[in-house]
Amino acid sequence: MSGEARRFDVVVLGAGAAGLMCAAVAGQRGRRVGLLDHGALPGRKILISGGGRCNFTNIHCEPGRFLSKNPHFAKSALALYTPRHFIELVEKYNIPYHEKTLGQLFCDHSAHAILNLLLAESERGRVTHVPNARETRVERDGTGFRLQCSEGEFRCDALVVATGGLSIPKLGATAFGYDLARQFGFAIVEPRPALVPLLLGGKESGWTQLAGVSTLVRANVSGCRTSFVEKMLVTHRGLSGPAILQISSFWKPGEPIEIDFAPELAKGDAVLAPLLAGRRDSATFLKALRDRLPQRLAEYLAGTAAPERWTNVALEASERELRRWRFHPMGTEGYAKAEVTAGGVDTANLQARTMEVRDVPGLFFIGEVVDVTGHLGGFNFQWAWASAVAAGRAC
C-alpha cells in the first residue's frame, strides 16, 4: 500500500442504506467519491430488515411519523425525496414488491434486491468502495478533511458521516458518529434503544407464561397523545410485536404503558356487554373475553381481571381495566434487539435542506446517526434515502 494519501471530492463514512445512497447520488453528479466502511461487507442491516425482505419505504410517509427534539427538521429532506421517488427507482430495477399493511412496502423476494440496487447505483456513480477501514481518525485542515485508518490516508473536500446508531452491535454498530460529532463540538441528544421489546418483571412476570400469544391492541404511554393499533406479542421476557415496538420509542423508564384489549370496539360498546345485559358469573365473563381474545389470553385475564362481585359498578371497573390495562416495564431488551437508535446528532447543528453542519462547511451527517427516528414500518429507510439525497446533491 502506498503511503501517499488518496484524494476524493467526497468521502462517505458508512456503507449502510444512507451511506450507499448518498455516495451514489454524489457520484452520479460527477463527484469523485470514496465510500469507507469498517466492515467487510456493505448493507448488512438492509439484508436482515423486514424479515429478510426489506421494508424499504412507507407510502404514508409524513413528518408526523418521526421523533426528534426538533419535530420540524425532517420536513425539508422528506419533501425533497418522497416514497414515490424511491419506488420509481425500485421499479426501474424491476424489483417486485407489495404493500403488506399500513402502507408498508416490502420486496416480494429478498432484501438483496435493494442492496444490489444501491450497489448498481453507486457503480453508475463510479464510487470507490473501501471496506475494512478501521480505526478511522478525522482532522479538518485548510483544504478540507484528512482521514487516517487501517486502509491508509484519505483527503477530501466534503465528508459525509453515515455511520448509523448503536442498534444491533453484532452487525458492527458503534458510537463512532457520535464521537466524531463531539470531536467537532456538536451536541448529542442522548441515544436510546427504540423500536425495541419491553421487559416485564415482579408481579407482572406471570405474563411471560403466555409467550407466543399475539393479539390486536391499542398501545400508548400514559399522557402521550400518540397511540398505535397493531399486534402485541407476549414473549418469554415481556412484550413485543408492532404495537409495543412502536410505543417503546415514546416510553421512558418508570412510566407505565396502557393497553386496550378491544381497540376495534365502537365508542359506547363494551367487552362485558353480555354480562351487563344478562347472566353474571365467571363462565359468562370468560366467554365474553374468549369472543374477542385468544383463548390463553382470555383465560389469563379471566383469572386476573374478574370482579369480586357482579354489580354494575364492579363490571364497569373491570371494563375500564380491560380497556386501559397498565403494564410497568422493567426496561427494554437494549440495543441488541432495538431496530433503531433514537437520539443522536442534534439537528440544531445541521441545515435541514442539505444536512450540512452549519459552522463546518463540507461536513454532513445523515441517516440514523442524526436525531430523527421514524415509526416502525419503512419510515427509517425513507429517512435514510431522503437525508442521503439531500446531502448527496449538496456535497
C-alpha positions, 0 to 999 in steps of 0.5 A: 500500500502506498503511503501517499494519501488518496484524494476524493471530492467526497468521502462517505463514512458508512456503507449502510442504506444512507451511506450507499445512497448518498455516495451514489447520488454524489457520484452520479453528479460527477463527484469523485467519491470514496465510500469507507466502511469498517466492515467487510461487507456493505448493507448488512442491516438492509439484508436482515430488515423486514424479515429478510425482505426489506421494508424499504419505504412507507407510502404514508410517509409524513413528518408526523411519523418521526421523533426528534427534539426538533419535530420540524427538521425532517420536513425539508429532506422528506419533501425533497425525496418522497416514497414515490421517488424511491419506488420509481427507482425500485421499479426501474430495477424491476424489483417486485414488491407489495404493500403488506399493511399500513402502507408498508412496502416490502420486496416480494423476494429478498432484501438483496434486491435493494442492496444490489440496487444501491450497489448498481447505483453507486457503480453508475456513480463510479464510487470507490468502495473501501471496506475494512477501514478501521480505526478511522481518525478525522482532522479538518485542515485548510483544504478540507478533511484528512482521514487516517485508518487501517486502509491508509490516508484519505483527503477530501473536500466534503465528508459525509458521516453515515455511520448509523446508531448503536442498534444491533452491535453484532452487525458492527454498530458503534458510537463512532458518529457520535464521537466524531460529532463531539470531536467537532463540538456538536451536541448529542441528544442522548441515544436510546434503544427504540423500536425495541421489546419491553421487559416485564418483571415482579408481579407482572412476570406471570405474563411471560407464561403466555409467550407466543400469544399475539393479539390486536391492541391499542398501545400508548404511554400514559399522557402521550397523545400518540397511540398505535393499533397493531399486534402485541406479542407476549414473549418469554421476557415481556412484550413485543410485536408492532404495537409495543415496538412502536410505543417503546420509542415514546416510553421512558423508564418508570412510566407505565404503558396502557393497553386496550384489549378491544381497540376495534370496539365502537365508542359506547360498546363494551367487552362485558356487554353480555354480562351487563345485559344478562347472566353474571358469573365467571363462565359468562365473563370468560366467554365474553373475553374468549369472543374477542381474545385468544383463548390463553389470553382470555383465560389469563385475564379471566383469572386476573381481571374478574370482579369480586362481585357482579354489580354494575359498578364492579363490571364497569371497573373491570371494563375500564381495566380491560380497556386501559390495562397498565403494564410497568416495564422493567426496561427494554431488551437494549440495543441488541434487539432495538431496530433503531437508535433514537437520539443522536446528532442534534439537528440544531447543528445541521441545515435541514435542506442539505444536512450540512453542519452549519459552522463546518462547511463540507461536513454532513451527517445523515441517516440514523446517526442524526436525531430523527427516528421514524415509526416502525414500518419503512419510515427509517429507510425513507429517512435514510434515502431522503437525508442521503439525497439531500446531502448527496446533491449538496456535497 
